[in-house]
Amino acid sequence: MYLIEELEDVPVVKVSNLLPEWFIDELYDLFGQMEGQFSTPNWASGKDRPMVNKRTSMSLCSAKDMWFPANIANKNSPGGQPWVPALMYELLERFIFHQGILDFLSRSSQDVFRLIPEQSHDGRMHIVSYGDKDYYNWHRDHTMPDGAFMYGNSPARKVLFTFNLCLCRNDQMIGGDGLFMKDNKTIAAPFEDNCMYIFPATVSHAASAIEMNSEDTWLNRRFSCQFWMAGTQVITPAEQEKGRWPRPTGK
């Protein structure tokens, strides 16, 4: 059973021990099956020009990632239509938006979290796999481009909240802490396996570099399951052209 609390000094809700072990096993089975679909992140400018990072250690994210919905041709997505594993819907509907979490948020001491139970819970899933020396540099989660969302197609929309669940079975891993910034003050949330953080997309955040055996197997890496919950505000094509919001491509 999970425990839930609000952090001090920064608008972040922490949910410890979110998932039962049997569900984590199923997630790891999925991560293993999808290993070949993870790649080095490529981010595009507002004019859809790829920003190629020849030195990946200098990029925003040095890990590997993938997105759902995904353009993967298989028996569940005839013709290569955007595909989402059923397990991702179960993660959202059975655990992330659990009635106890929604009840807690509806009574949060910080008004911003009271918006979550009132919004439609749509958006995209971002899965990040961290190996030795990987990190995610400081950033905010701004927008999602138009196209396939978890519950259908949508115009580009701003990210309203981020739900970040971290998993790692490697007890030799060091680092991978969550970092949040508020009023020029950095608040560190030490890594905890099976722990989820919920925060407004306007909060600057990062994940510190990790240390582990570089020869560890794929499933011994640190995995981050992020759900980007979309707001109701549609981003127009003209706004996208300004290049204010980096957007993932090729996923």
C-alpha positions in Angstrom: 0.0 0.0 0.0 1.3 3.4 -0.9 2.0 6.4 1.4 1.4 9.9 0.2 2.7 13.3 1.4 3.5 16.8 0.3 7.1 18.0 0.2 8.2 21.1 2.0 9.5 24.2 0.1 8.4 23.0 -3.3 5.0 22.1 -4.9 5.6 18.4 -5.1 3.6 15.4 -3.9 5.4 12.2 -3.1 3.8 8.8 -3.4 6.0 6.0 -1.9 5.6 2.3 -2.6 3.1 3.0 -5.4 2.9 -0.4 -7.2 2.5 -3.9 -5.9 5.4 -6.3 -6.8 3.4 -8.3 -9.3 2.7 -5.2 -11.4 6.3 -4.1 -11.3 7.2 -7.6 -12.6 4.9 -7.0 -15.6 6.4 -3.6 -16.2 9.9 -5.1 -16.3 8.7 -7.8 -18.7 7.5 -5.0 -21.0 10.7 -3.0 -20.6 12.6 -6.2 -21.7 10.4 -6.7 -24.7 10.7 -3.1 -25.8 14.5 -2.7 -25.3 15.1 -2.3 -29.1 12.6 0.6 -29.3 14.6 2.8 -26.9 16.9 5.3 -28.5 18.9 8.5 -27.7 16.5 11.4 -27.4 16.2 13.7 -30.4 14.6 17.0 -29.8 13.3 19.3 -32.6 13.1 23.1 -32.9 9.9 25.0 -33.5 10.5 24.6 -37.3 10.9 20.8 -37.0 14.6 21.0 -37.6 16.4 18.2 -35.6 18.9 19.4 -33.1 21.6 16.8 -33.3 23.8 16.3 -30.3 27.0 14.7 -31.4 28.2 14.7 -27.9 25.4 13.0 -26.0 26.9 13.9 -22.7 26.1 17.6 -23.5 22.5 16.9 -24.3 19.4 17.6 -22.2 19.1 13.9 -21.5 21.9 11.4 -21.9 19.7 8.3 -21.3 17.6 6.3 -23.7 13.9 6.9 -24.1 10.7 6.0 -25.9 7.1 7.4 -26.0 3.6 6.0 -25.9 1.6 6.2 -28.1 4.3 4.7 -30.3 4.4 4.2 -34.0 5.2 0.5 -33.9 3.8 -2.0 -36.3 2.6 -5.1 -34.7 -0.6 -7.2 -34.3 -2.0 -4.5 -31.9 -1.5 -1.7 -34.4 -2.3 -2.7 -37.9 -0.6 -0.5 -40.5 1.7 1.0 -38.0 -0.9 3.0 -36.2 0.1 4.6 -32.8 0.1 1.8 -30.2 -0.1 1.8 -26.5 0.4 -1.5 -24.5 -2.6 -2.3 -22.3 -0.3 -2.3 -19.3 0.2 1.5 -19.7 -3.5 2.1 -19.4 -3.6 -0.1 -16.4 -0.8 1.9 -14.8 -2.7 5.1 -15.4 -6.2 4.0 -14.5 -5.5 1.5 -11.7 -2.6 3.1 -9.9 -1.6 6.7 -10.9 -5.1 8.0 -10.8 -6.1 5.8 -7.9 -9.1 7.1 -5.9 -6.9 7.6 -2.8 -4.4 9.8 -4.7 -7.2 11.9 -6.3 -8.8 12.3 -2.9 -5.5 13.5 -1.4 -5.0 15.9 -4.2 -8.5 17.3 -4.0 -7.7 18.4 -0.4 -4.1 19.4 -1.0 -2.8 22.4 1.0 -1.6 23.8 -2.3 -4.4 24.9 -4.6 -2.7 23.9 -7.8 -3.0 20.2 -7.1 -6.8 20.5 -6.6 -7.0 20.9 -10.4 -5.9 17.4 -11.1 -9.2 15.5 -10.1 -11.1 18.1 -12.2 -9.2 17.6 -15.4 -9.5 14.9 -18.1 -6.5 12.6 -17.5 -5.0 12.6 -21.0 -1.5 13.0 -22.3 1.5 10.9 -23.2 3.8 8.4 -21.5 7.5 9.0 -21.6 9.8 6.1 -20.5 13.4 6.8 -19.8 16.1 4.2 -19.2 19.3 5.3 -17.4 22.6 3.5 -17.5 26.0 4.4 -15.9 26.7 8.2 -15.9 23.3 9.0 -17.4 21.3 12.0 -16.2 18.5 14.4 -17.1 19.5 18.1 -17.0 17.4 20.9 -15.7 14.3 21.6 -17.7 10.5 22.2 -17.5 7.9 20.1 -19.3 6.3 22.6 -21.7 4.1 21.1 -24.4 3.2 18.0 -26.4 2.9 18.2 -30.2 -0.2 17.4 -32.1 -1.0 13.8 -32.8 -1.7 10.7 -30.9 -2.4 11.1 -27.2 -3.2 8.2 -24.8 -7.0 8.6 -25.4 -7.1 9.7 -29.1 -5.7 12.4 -31.3 -5.3 15.9 -30.1 -3.9 19.3 -31.2 -0.7 20.4 -29.5 -1.4 21.1 -25.8 0.5 22.4 -22.9 1.7 20.0 -20.2 -0.2 20.7 -17.0 1.3 18.2 -14.5 4.1 15.6 -14.6 3.8 12.2 -12.8 7.2 10.7 -12.5 7.5 7.1 -11.3 11.1 5.7 -10.8 12.0 2.0 -10.6 15.4 0.3 -10.2 16.1 -3.2 -9.0 19.8 -2.6 -8.9 20.7 -2.1 -5.3 24.3 -1.1 -6.3 23.1 2.0 -8.1 24.2 5.3 -6.7 22.6 8.7 -7.6 19.5 9.1 -9.7 18.0 11.6 -7.3 15.2 13.9 -8.2 16.0 17.6 -8.1 13.5 20.4 -7.9 14.0 24.2 -8.0 11.9 26.8 -6.3 12.9 30.5 -5.7 16.5 29.7 -6.8 16.7 27.0 -4.1 17.4 23.4 -5.1 15.5 20.7 -3.2 16.9 17.1 -3.5 14.6 14.1 -3.3 16.9 11.0 -2.8 16.1 8.2 -5.2 13.6 5.6 -3.9 12.5 2.6 -5.8 8.8 2.5 -6.7 8.3 6.1 -5.8 6.3 8.6 -7.8 6.5 12.4 -7.7 3.7 14.7 -8.9 4.4 18.3 -9.7 3.2 21.2 -11.9 5.0 21.3 -15.3 6.2 24.8 -14.5 8.6 23.5 -11.8 12.2 23.2 -13.0 13.5 19.7 -12.3 16.3 17.3 -13.1 17.6 13.8 -12.4 21.2 13.5 -11.0 23.7 11.3 -12.8 23.8 7.7 -11.6 26.7 5.3 -11.1 26.4 1.6 -11.8 28.3 -1.1 -13.4 28.4 -0.2 -17.1 28.2 -3.9 -18.0 24.9 -4.4 -16.1 22.1 -5.9 -18.0 19.3 -3.8 -19.5 16.8 -4.6 -16.7 19.3 -3.6 -14.1 19.1 0.0 -15.3 17.1 2.8 -13.7 13.7 3.3 -15.3 11.5 6.4 -15.2 7.9 6.3 -16.2 6.6 9.8 -16.8 3.0 10.7 -17.6 2.7 14.1 -19.0 -0.9 15.2 -18.2 -2.2 17.7 -20.8 -4.0 20.9 -19.9 -7.0 22.1 -21.8 -5.1 24.9 -23.6 -4.4 24.1 -27.3 -1.1 25.3 -28.7 -1.6 26.9 -32.1 0.7 26.1 -35.1 1.8 29.8 -35.0 2.9 29.4 -31.4 4.7 26.2 -32.2 6.6 28.0 -35.0 8.1 30.4 -32.4 10.1 27.5 -31.1 9.3 28.2 -27.5 8.7 24.5 -26.6 11.1 21.7 -27.5 9.2 18.7 -28.8 10.1 15.0 -29.0 10.2 13.6 -32.5 10.6 10.2 -34.1 8.8 8.5 -31.3 
